[in-house]
Amino acid sequence: MKRCAFVLLTAILFAFSSACCPALAQTPYTGQAVGNLVVDGKPIALHCAYVVEVNNVEEKGLLMAGPQKYYVIVLSDIALPRSSVSDRNAPLSERHSLVEAFAPMSQSAAGKMHGILLKLEPGKKVPFQAQLFYPGVDVGFTVVGTQYPDRVEGSKHEGNLLSGKAILTPAQNTGLEKGPKKYQYSATFSAPILAESAVTQQLEGREALDSPPVQVIREYLVAGKKGDVETLRRLTAASHQTYLSNKEFLKSLRSGDQDKLVEQVKRVVVRGDKATVVVVNEKPNYSQTMMQLVREQGTWHLYWP
């Protein structure tokens, strides 16, 4: 009789958690959040939690490098697809290039959520970046550093789970002309830790310059200068083919001064079928750019623009 009662209680608890975040019943990458995000006095229940562990070898030693190891924590009122929370760019992991980074948020699952993004180094309480998401936003309200008192209390990494309590109180002003004026939140969370694909190759110096991903970029830039659209299509990722129909973009490739870009390649990091080419320009003003490529049908293709 006691065993039956225990089984029944377990079933009830699982049904309750699945009702809070339906994805829990089907997706092993989704965790649970319990608490509220309060936007302009309106409480919004946070149900789903996602955690990505980042080993940031791409930026190691760079002037504008982020922390080498950190967690990306996303707390949301709705379930998000795996493609949105697969890497350090969660909940916008499906975006791979500059033009996608500035695309309307409505084009992604994150554009439909109320939620919080926190980037946190292991063992610390203060995130080095926090971001508010809400439906209709074009660019989420972002705080970098310790300007606002976002906190993650009692964080624990046990097995493959990260848990803790995310807090921002009292309500903080966003300073936005459009959108929410104030927000705060308090929510506990526990979620499986997702890892980015393992590094399978890391190249620097001449090896990086001679690597297949950089050769694709080199050929792409030459084709752009010539207006060779057929070659550009052959070198472009399937998801970015439509941009080659934009006459202004093609014009920019012909007139752009990209001759030195390839020689500024600092590092190439390959993670399975994805490659990041790190480009560093030190003069006259320092800048660093991450160019992304994907291996499709055995060959490298560029996510560009």
VOTORKOL-637784 format. One record per residue (C-alpha): residue number from 1; x negated, z, y; residue in three letters. Coordinates in steps of 0.1 Angstrom, whole numbers, plus 5000, padded with zeros to 4 digits. Example, Ala and Ser with C-alpha at 12.3 -4.5 7.8 and 13.67 -1.06 7.14 Angstrom:
2
<seq=1	x=4877	z=5078	y=4955	type=Ala>
<seq=2	x=4863	z=5071	y=4989	type=Ser>
***
This chain:
305
<seq=1	x=5000	z=5000	y=5000	type=Met>
<seq=2	x=4972	z=5009	y=5024	type=Lys>
<seq=3	x=4954	z=4976	y=5016	type=Arg>
<seq=4	x=4986	z=4956	y=5024	type=Cys>
<seq=5	x=4989	z=4974	y=5057	type=Ala>
<seq=6	x=4953	z=4966	y=5065	type=Phe>
<seq=7	x=4957	z=4930	y=5056	type=Val>
<seq=8	x=4989	z=4928	y=5078	type=Leu>
<seq=9	x=4971	z=4945	y=5107	type=Leu>
<seq=10	x=4942	z=4920	y=5104	type=Thr>
<seq=11	x=4966	z=4891	y=5104	type=Ala>
<seq=12	x=4984	z=4904	y=5135	type=Ile>
<seq=13	x=4951	z=4909	y=5154	type=Leu>
<seq=14	x=4939	z=4874	y=5145	type=Phe>
<seq=15	x=4973	z=4859	y=5155	type=Ala>
<seq=16	x=4971	z=4878	y=5188	type=Phe>
<seq=17	x=4936	z=4866	y=5196	type=Ser>
<seq=18	x=4945	z=4830	y=5186	type=Ser>
<seq=19	x=4976	z=4831	y=5209	type=Ala>
<seq=20	x=4954	z=4843	y=5238	type=Cys>
<seq=21	x=4929	z=4815	y=5233	type=Cys>
<seq=22	x=4944	z=4789	y=5208	type=Pro>
<seq=23	x=4910	z=4773	y=5203	type=Ala>
<seq=24	x=4899	z=4805	y=5184	type=Leu>
<seq=25	x=4920	z=4794	y=5154	type=Ala>
<seq=26	x=4902	z=4761	y=5151	type=Gln>
<seq=27	x=4868	z=4761	y=5169	type=Thr>
<seq=28	x=4839	z=4783	y=5159	type=Pro>
<seq=29	x=4822	z=4778	y=5193	type=Tyr>
<seq=30	x=4849	z=4796	y=5213	type=Thr>
<seq=31	x=4848	z=4833	y=5220	type=Gly>
<seq=32	x=4873	z=4857	y=5235	type=Gln>
<seq=33	x=4876	z=4870	y=5270	type=Ala>
<seq=34	x=4900	z=4899	y=5280	type=Val>
<seq=35	x=4906	z=4905	y=5317	type=Gly>
<seq=36	x=4916	z=4888	y=5349	type=Asn>
<seq=37	x=4903	z=4866	y=5377	type=Leu>
<seq=38	x=4921	z=4874	y=5409	type=Val>
<seq=39	x=4924	z=4846	y=5434	type=Val>
<seq=40	x=4939	z=4854	y=5468	type=Asp>
<seq=41	x=4957	z=4883	y=5452	type=Gly>
<seq=42	x=4971	z=4864	y=5422	type=Lys>
<seq=43	x=4958	z=4876	y=5388	type=Pro>
<seq=44	x=4949	z=4849	y=5363	type=Ile>
<seq=45	x=4943	z=4860	y=5327	type=Ala>
<seq=46	x=4910	z=4849	y=5313	type=Leu>
<seq=47	x=4912	z=4842	y=5275	type=His>
<seq=48	x=4883	z=4821	y=5264	type=Cys>
<seq=49	x=4845	z=4827	y=5265	type=Ala>
<seq=50	x=4816	z=4803	y=5259	type=Tyr>
<seq=51	x=4779	z=4811	y=5258	type=Val>
<seq=52	x=4750	z=4787	y=5257	type=Val>
<seq=53	x=4714	z=4799	y=5252	type=Glu>
<seq=54	x=4689	z=4778	y=5272	type=Val>
<seq=55	x=4652	z=4774	y=5265	type=Asn>
<seq=56	x=4642	z=4756	y=5297	type=Asn>
<seq=57	x=4610	z=4738	y=5287	type=Val>
<seq=58	x=4620	z=4709	y=5309	type=Glu>
<seq=59	x=4612	z=4728	y=5341	type=Glu>
<seq=60	x=4582	z=4748	y=5328	type=Lys>
<seq=61	x=4555	z=4751	y=5355	type=Gly>
<seq=62	x=4574	z=4731	y=5382	type=Leu>
<seq=63	x=4576	z=4743	y=5418	type=Leu>
<seq=64	x=4614	z=4745	y=5416	type=Met>
<seq=65	x=4617	z=4757	y=5381	type=Ala>
<seq=66	x=4646	z=4779	y=5369	type=Gly>
<seq=67	x=4641	z=4808	y=5345	type=Pro>
<seq=68	x=4625	z=4798	y=5312	type=Gln>
<seq=69	x=4652	z=4815	y=5291	type=Lys>
<seq=70	x=4687	z=4823	y=5301	type=Tyr>
<seq=71	x=4724	z=4824	y=5291	type=Tyr>
<seq=72	x=4751	z=4802	y=5305	type=Val>
<seq=73	x=4784	z=4822	y=5303	type=Ile>
<seq=74	x=4818	z=4805	y=5310	type=Val>
<seq=75	x=4850	z=4826	y=5311	type=Leu>
<seq=76	x=4881	z=4805	y=5313	type=Ser>
<seq=77	x=4919	z=4807	y=5313	type=Asp>
<seq=78	x=4921	z=4776	y=5290	type=Ile>
<seq=79	x=4903	z=4763	y=5260	type=Ala>
<seq=80	x=4875	z=4738	y=5267	type=Leu>
<seq=81	x=4863	z=4710	y=5244	type=Pro>
<seq=82	x=4829	z=4713	y=5227	type=Arg>
<seq=83	x=4817	z=4684	y=5248	type=Ser>
<seq=84	x=4822	z=4704	y=5280	type=Ser>
<seq=85	x=4801	z=4734	y=5268	type=Val>
<seq=86	x=4774	z=4719	y=5247	type=Ser>
<seq=87	x=4744	z=4726	y=5270	type=Asp>
<seq=88	x=4730	z=4742	y=5302	type=Arg>
<seq=89	x=4754	z=4722	y=5323	type=Asn>
<seq=90	x=4785	z=4739	y=5308	type=Ala>
<seq=91	x=4814	z=4736	y=5316	type=Pro>
<seq=92	x=4803	z=4702	y=5328	type=Leu>
<seq=93	x=4781	z=4692	y=5298	type=Ser>
<seq=94	x=4797	z=4658	y=5295	type=Glu>
<seq=95	x=4781	z=4647	y=5328	type=Arg>
<seq=96	x=4746	z=4632	y=5325	type=His>
<seq=97	x=4737	z=4615	y=5358	type=Ser>
<seq=98	x=4738	z=4619	y=5396	type=Leu>
<seq=99	x=4769	z=4598	y=5400	type=Val>
<seq=100	x=4787	z=4618	y=5374	type=Glu>
<seq=101	x=4775	z=4651	y=5390	type=Ala>
<seq=102	x=4794	z=4641	y=5422	type=Phe>
<seq=103	x=4825	z=4627	y=5405	type=Ala>
<seq=104	x=4858	z=4644	y=5412	type=Pro>
<seq=105	x=4862	z=4675	y=5391	type=Met>
<seq=106	x=4897	z=4663	y=5381	type=Ser>
<seq=107	x=4880	z=4639	y=5358	type=Gln>
<seq=108	x=4867	z=4667	y=5335	type=Ser>
<seq=109	x=4883	z=4695	y=5316	type=Ala>
<seq=110	x=4866	z=4720	y=5339	type=Ala>
<seq=111	x=4887	z=4706	y=5367	type=Gly>
<seq=112	x=4918	z=4720	y=5351	type=Lys>
<seq=113	x=4905	z=4756	y=5346	type=Met>
<seq=114	x=4905	z=4788	y=5365	type=His>
<seq=115	x=4873	z=4805	y=5356	type=Gly>
<seq=116	x=4838	z=4818	y=5362	type=Ile>
<seq=117	x=4804	z=4804	y=5354	type=Leu>
<seq=118	x=4775	z=4829	y=5352	type=Leu>
<seq=119	x=4738	z=4822	y=5345	type=Lys>
<seq=120	x=4720	z=4853	y=5333	type=Leu>
<seq=121	x=4685	z=4861	y=5321	type=Glu>
<seq=122	x=4683	z=4883	y=5290	type=Pro>
<seq=123	x=4681	z=4920	y=5297	type=Gly>
<seq=124	x=4693	z=4916	y=5333	type=Lys>
<seq=125	x=4726	z=4926	y=5349	type=Lys>
<seq=126	x=4726	z=4903	y=5380	type=Val>
<seq=127	x=4732	z=4866	y=5374	type=Pro>
<seq=128	x=4709	z=4843	y=5392	type=Phe>
<seq=129	x=4738	z=4819	y=5397	type=Gln>
<seq=130	x=4776	z=4824	y=5398	type=Ala>
<seq=131	x=4803	z=4798	y=5403	type=Gln>
<seq=132	x=4841	z=4799	y=5408	type=Leu>
<seq=133	x=4862	z=4772	y=5392	type=Phe>
<seq=134	x=4898	z=4764	y=5400	type=Tyr>
<seq=135	x=4921	z=4734	y=5396	type=Pro>
<seq=136	x=4918	z=4709	y=5424	type=Gly>
<seq=137	x=4883	z=4718	y=5434	type=Val>
<seq=138	x=4858	z=4690	y=5439	type=Asp>
<seq=139	x=4827	z=4712	y=5438	type=Val>
<seq=140	x=4830	z=4748	y=5426	type=Gly>
<seq=141	x=4822	z=4776	y=5450	type=Phe>
<seq=142	x=4786	z=4786	y=5440	type=Thr>
<seq=143	x=4765	z=4816	y=5448	type=Val>
<seq=144	x=4728	z=4815	y=5440	type=Val>
<seq=145	x=4707	z=4847	y=5441	type=Gly>
<seq=146	x=4721	z=4882	y=5449	type=Thr>
<seq=147	x=4742	z=4875	y=5479	type=Gln>
<seq=148	x=4773	z=4887	y=5461	type=Tyr>
<seq=149	x=4775	z=4916	y=5437	type=Pro>
<seq=150	x=4784	z=4897	y=5405	type=Asp>
<seq=151	x=4773	z=4918	y=5375	type=Arg>
<seq=152	x=4773	z=4916	y=5337	type=Val>
<seq=153	x=4774	z=4951	y=5323	type=Glu>
<seq=154	x=4765	z=4962	y=5288	type=Gly>
<seq=155	x=4754	z=4928	y=5276	type=Ser>
<seq=156	x=4744	z=4928	y=5239	type=Lys>
<seq=157	x=4729	z=4900	y=5218	type=His>
<seq=158	x=4738	z=4910	y=5182	type=Glu>
<seq=159	x=4735	z=4884	y=5154	type=Gly>
<seq=160	x=4749	z=4852	y=5169	type=Asn>
<seq=161	x=4772	z=4869	y=5194	type=Leu>
<seq=162	x=4767	z=4878	y=5230	type=Leu>
<seq=163	x=4791	z=4904	y=5245	type=Ser>
<seq=164	x=4795	z=4923	y=5277	type=Gly>
<seq=165	x=4816	z=4928	y=5308	type=Lys>
<seq=166	x=4816	z=4905	y=5338	type=Ala>
<seq=167	x=4825	z=4921	y=5371	type=Ile>
<seq=168	x=4829	z=4911	y=5407	type=Leu>
<seq=169	x=4845	z=4938	y=5429	type=Thr>
<seq=170	x=4858	z=4943	y=5455	type=Pro>
<seq=171	x=4872	z=4908	y=5464	type=Ala>
<seq=172	x=4847	z=4885	y=5481	type=Gln>
<seq=173	x=4853	z=4859	y=5508	type=Asn>
<seq=174	x=4845	z=4823	y=5498	type=Thr>
<seq=175	x=4842	z=4810	y=5533	type=Gly>
<seq=176	x=4859	z=4778	y=5522	type=Leu>
<seq=177	x=4881	z=4758	y=5546	type=Glu>
<seq=178	x=4901	z=4745	y=5517	type=Lys>
<seq=179	x=4909	z=4764	y=5485	type=Gly>
<seq=180	x=4908	z=4801	y=5477	type=Pro>
<seq=181	x=4897	z=4825	y=5505	type=Lys>
<seq=182	x=4890	z=4856	y=5483	type=Lys>
<seq=183	x=4884	z=4862	y=5446	type=Tyr>
<seq=184	x=4873	z=4889	y=5422	type=Gln>
<seq=185	x=4872	z=4894	y=5385	type=Tyr>
<seq=186	x=4867	z=4918	y=5356	type=Ser>
<seq=187	x=4867	z=4907	y=5320	type=Ala>
<seq=188	x=4850	z=4917	y=5288	type=Thr>
<seq=189	x=4838	z=4889	y=5265	type=Phe>
<seq=190	x=4824	z=4882	y=5231	type=Ser>
<seq=191	x=4814	z=4847	y=5221	type=Ala>
<seq=192	x=4792	z=4829	y=5196	type=Pro>
<seq=193	x=4759	z=4818	y=5211	type=Ile>
<seq=194	x=4756	z=4780	y=5212	type=Leu>
<seq=195	x=4721	z=4766	y=5213	type=Ala>
<seq=196	x=4710	z=4733	y=5229	type=Glu>
<seq=197	x=4696	z=4708	y=5205	type=Ser>
<seq=198	x=4660	z=4718	y=5194	type=Ala>
<seq=199	x=4631	z=4701	y=5211	type=Val>
<seq=200	x=4618	z=4675	y=5188	type=Thr>
<seq=201	x=4591	z=4660	y=5211	type=Gln>
<seq=202	x=4574	z=4671	y=5243	type=Gln>
<seq=203	x=4551	z=4647	y=5261	type=Leu>
<seq=204	x=4530	z=4648	y=5292	type=Glu>
<seq=205	x=4503	z=4627	y=5309	type=Gly>
<seq=206	x=4496	z=4593	y=5295	type=Arg>
<seq=207	x=4517	z=4600	y=5264	type=Glu>
<seq=208	x=4547	z=4606	y=5286	type=Ala>
<seq=209	x=4541	z=4574	y=5306	type=Leu>
<seq=210	x=4537	z=4553	y=5274	type=Asp>
<seq=211	x=4568	z=4569	y=5256	type=Ser>
<seq=212	x=4598	z=4547	y=5247	type=Pro>
<seq=213	x=4622	z=4565	y=5272	type=Pro>
<seq=214	x=4598	z=4559	y=5301	type=Val>
<seq=215	x=4594	z=4523	y=5290	type=Gln>
<seq=216	x=4631	z=4519	y=5292	type=Val>
<seq=217	x=4632	z=4532	y=5328	type=Ile>
<seq=218	x=4603	z=4509	y=5337	type=Arg>
<seq=219	x=4621	z=4479	y=5323	type=Glu>
<seq=220	x=4654	z=4489	y=5339	type=Tyr>
<seq=221	x=4638	z=4491	y=5374	type=Leu>
<seq=222	x=4621	z=4457	y=5370	type=Val>
<seq=223	x=4655	z=4442	y=5359	type=Ala>
<seq=224	x=4672	z=4459	y=5389	type=Gly>
<seq=225	x=4647	z=4443	y=5413	type=Lys>
<seq=226	x=4654	z=4409	y=5398	type=Lys>
<seq=227	x=4691	z=4413	y=5397	type=Gly>
<seq=228	x=4690	z=4408	y=5359	type=Asp>
<seq=229	x=4724	z=4422	y=5350	type=Val>
<seq=230	x=4721	z=4412	y=5313	type=Glu>
<seq=231	x=4690	z=4433	y=5308	type=Thr>
<seq=232	x=4705	z=4462	y=5328	type=Leu>
<seq=233	x=4735	z=4462	y=5304	type=Arg>
<seq=234	x=4712	z=4462	y=5274	type=Arg>
<seq=235	x=4693	z=4492	y=5287	type=Leu>
<seq=236	x=4724	z=4512	y=5300	type=Thr>
<seq=237	x=4742	z=4538	y=5280	type=Ala>
<seq=238	x=4777	z=4528	y=5268	type=Ala>
<seq=239	x=4794	z=4554	y=5290	type=Ser>
<seq=240	x=4777	z=4540	y=5321	type=His>
<seq=241	x=4784	z=4502	y=5316	type=Gln>
<seq=242	x=4812	z=4502	y=5342	type=Thr>
<seq=243	x=4788	z=4511	y=5370	type=Tyr>
<seq=244	x=4771	z=4477	y=5366	type=Leu>
<seq=245	x=4803	z=4460	y=5379	type=Ser>
<seq=246	x=4797	z=4477	y=5413	type=Asn>
<seq=247	x=4781	z=4452	y=5436	type=Lys>
<seq=248	x=4769	z=4478	y=5460	type=Glu>
<seq=249	x=4751	z=4496	y=5432	type=Phe>
<seq=250	x=4734	z=4464	y=5420	type=Leu>
<seq=251	x=4724	z=4457	y=5456	type=Lys>
<seq=252	x=4708	z=4491	y=5459	type=Ser>
<seq=253	x=4687	z=4484	y=5428	type=Leu>
<seq=254	x=4674	z=4452	y=5443	type=Arg>
<seq=255	x=4665	z=4468	y=5477	type=Ser>
<seq=256	x=4655	z=4502	y=5465	type=Gly>
<seq=257	x=4618	z=4513	y=5467	type=Asp>
<seq=258	x=4614	z=4527	y=5432	type=Gln>
<seq=259	x=4580	z=4511	y=5424	type=Asp>
<seq=260	x=4562	z=4545	y=5422	type=Lys>
<seq=261	x=4589	z=4563	y=5403	type=Leu>
<seq=262	x=4576	z=4558	y=5368	type=Val>
<seq=263	x=4541	z=4569	y=5378	type=Glu>
<seq=264	x=4556	z=4602	y=5390	type=Gln>
<seq=265	x=4568	z=4611	y=5355	type=Val>
<seq=266	x=4556	z=4646	y=5348	type=Lys>
<seq=267	x=4571	z=4652	y=5313	type=Arg>
<seq=268	x=4593	z=4638	y=5286	type=Val>
<seq=269	x=4614	z=4662	y=5265	type=Val>
<seq=270	x=4633	z=4649	y=5235	type=Val>
<seq=271	x=4661	z=4669	y=5219	type=Arg>
<seq=272	x=4674	z=4649	y=5190	type=Gly>
<seq=273	x=4691	z=4618	y=5204	type=Asp>
<seq=274	x=4688	z=4629	y=5240	type=Lys>
<seq=275	x=4658	z=4626	y=5262	type=Ala>
<seq=276	x=4650	z=4641	y=5296	type=Thr>
<seq=277	x=4624	z=4624	y=5318	type=Val>
<seq=278	x=4611	z=4648	y=5345	type=Val>
<seq=279	x=4601	z=4630	y=5377	type=Val>
<seq=280	x=4581	z=4649	y=5403	type=Val>
<seq=281	x=4574	z=4636	y=5438	type=Asn>
<seq=282	x=4550	z=4658	y=5457	type=Glu>
<seq=283	x=4545	z=4638	y=5489	type=Lys>
<seq=284	x=4556	z=4637	y=5517	type=Pro>
<seq=285	x=4582	z=4661	y=5506	type=Asn>
<seq=286	x=4584	z=4678	y=5472	type=Tyr>
<seq=287	x=4613	z=4667	y=5449	type=Ser>
<seq=288	x=4620	z=4668	y=5412	type=Gln>
<seq=289	x=4645	z=4647	y=5393	type=Thr>
<seq=290	x=4658	z=4648	y=5357	type=Met>
<seq=291	x=4666	z=4614	y=5343	type=Met>
<seq=292	x=4687	z=4614	y=5311	type=Gln>
<seq=293	x=4687	z=4590	y=5282	type=Leu>
<seq=294	x=4706	z=4588	y=5249	type=Val>
<seq=295	x=4696	z=4571	y=5217	type=Arg>
<seq=296	x=4723	z=4547	y=5207	type=Glu>
<seq=297	x=4720	z=4526	y=5175	type=Gln>
<seq=298	x=4684	z=4535	y=5172	type=Gly>
<seq=299	x=4672	z=4526	y=5208	type=Thr>
<seq=300	x=4670	z=4545	y=5240	type=Trp>
<seq=301	x=4696	z=4538	y=5268	type=His>
<seq=302	x=4696	z=4552	y=5303	type=Leu>
<seq=303	x=4724	z=4573	y=5319	type=Tyr>
<seq=304	x=4722	z=4557	y=5354	type=Trp>
<seq=305	x=4732	z=4559	y=5382	type=Pro>
***
